[in-house]
């Protein structure tokens, strides 16, 4: 369906997640096997431990009594900073994103779970678990939620076909607008959560309310003219009876930055 015949306001006609996938991964970075043969154990603030042993294209993991071996994709985001993505075979309704910072000795795990949307609840829910890496010494700051993206308007280009702009509005909301691709002309405001893993490098996540899907990305904002992102889209497949996911990459640039007066800062505590 083209935008000539698409009613932009009729969300029933919006593409399912599968419909967006073809060609969306054109800017995806090359995978790396740099972690092959290595084992890392994450320990969160409550003492929960998960051990990961990487092979070239798989990860064996142990979390308490539960174990698994699953296909994994690993991308080197920056020196000694890795993004790993896998889906537990026993839980196809989950997608696990693991960020390993071997320089700082910290990790961040994001688990995306596909369920059913309800009033006040998107179909995809996410949990965030910062942790130390037991095999490494810790240096600097651990991953933490941040409001540092608020006010930025960014262009993200995923392929020669797909381009979107993001406007980061508040700790809870961001707006997206498709500038090119099968969703051209569509726009919405959805939930977001942002964590900082290194200065200028952020884990940016969102959860859509119209299409039952969510995304976890790690985005390098250090060069405003040459932003880079890697991530996954995860949600309901076209049949509506199962889950689908695909990884991607994007190149971006900062379009503008809004600075609010202090009394109207979107990051200030909510007034009740």
C-alpha positions, -999 to +999 in steps of 0.1 A: +000+000+000+014+034-010+010+067+008-012+078-021-039+053-009-030+051+028-051+069+053-024+081+077-049+084+106-063+049+102-039+028+124-056-004+112-038+000+079-003+004+094+023-022+084+029-052+107+065-055+120+073-081+093+063-056+066+090-032+077+118-058+077+128-061+040+159-040+035+157-024+069+191-041+079+211-025+050+232-004+075+237-032+099+273-035+111+294-066+105+292-092+132+323-100+153+336-132+169+359-113+192+341-127+223+344-163+211+359-186+238+354-160+265+331-163+296+316-134+315+295-135+346+271-106+354+262-099+390+234-074+395+227-052+425+206-080+442+233-106+437+216-124+408+243-141+386+242-150+349+271-166+332+277-163+295+301-184+274+305-172+238+313-192+207+316-177+173+278-176+166+262-189+198+261-182+235+257-206+264+241-190+294+233-201+330+210-181+353+203-200+385+189-234+376+182-224+341+206-229+312+205-225+274+224-223+242+212-199+216+223-183+184+237-149+191+247-118+171+276-097+185+286-062+173+315-042+185+301-007+192+333+009+204+367-003+216+359-030+243+322-023+241+299-050+227+263-054+219+250-090+219+215-101+209+197-135+213+163-151+219+161-180+244+148-210+224+126-220+253+110-186+255+104-172+219+083-144+234+115-129+248+145-111+233+177-105+253+200-076+247+234-078+266+257-048+266+292-057+278+317-029+285+350-047+290+368-014+297+346-003+327+338-039+339+300-032+338+271-047+318+235-039+311+209-065+303+176-056+287+149-083+284+120-075+261+089-096+267+060-098+242+026-100+258-008-084+252-014-047+252-039-033+277-049+001+289-018+018+302+004-012+291+022-017+257+024-052+243+062-053+247+075-048+282+112-043+291+133-049+322+167-033+327+194-049+348+228-031+353+255-054+367+292-057+373+312-083+353+327-106+378+358-115+358+368-078+355+377-049+377+352-020+377+362+015+367+342+047+363+304+048+364+280+019+360+252+021+334+224+044+346+192+059+333+196+094+319+177+123+304+207+135+283+189+130+250+159+152+259+155+180+234+174+165+205+159+160+171+179+133+151+177+119+116+183+081+114+189+065+080+186+027+080+189+021+042+186+039+009+148+033+014+142+038+052+147+071+071+131+084+103+134+114+125+133+111+163+124+138+188+133+130+224+106+147+244+109+136+280+121+107+302+089+088+292+081+099+256+096+104+222+081+111+188+090+093+155+082+104+120+089+083+089+106+104+062+111+077+036+102+040+033+070+019+035+058+040+065+064+073+049+042+100+064+034+080+095+042+094+129+034+087+166+046+094+201+056+063+221+072+053+254+110+054+256+137+045+282+173+057+279+204+045+297+239+059+294+266+032+291+295+055+283+298+093+278+279+100+246+268+063+241+233+054+251+210+024+251+178+039+237+146+018+238+111+022+228+077+005+230+050+011+204+013+012+212-002+008+177+020-020+164+028-046+191+065-042+191+095-026+208+131-019+201+164-018+219+193+001+204+227+013+214+235+046+199+268+065+196+260+103+198+296+115+202+299+130+167+268+149+161+273+148+123+280+110+122+258+092+147+257+054+147+232+029+161+227-008+163+196-026+175+168-050+173+130-048+166+109-074+184+072-080+184+042-098+170+045-114+135+020-107+107-001-137+117-006-123+152+001-157+167+039-156+172+069-134+177+094-120+151+126-100+155+153-086+133+185-067+139+195-035+121+219-006+120+215+031+113+236+062+105+224+095+119+230+132+125+217+157+149+192+180+132+185+204+162+185+207+199+158+223+220+168+239+253+139+244+276+137+271+303+144+256+337+108+260+349+095+240+319+123+214+317+106+181+307+130+162+330+120+181+361+099+161+387+062+157+378+039+181+396+010+164+414 
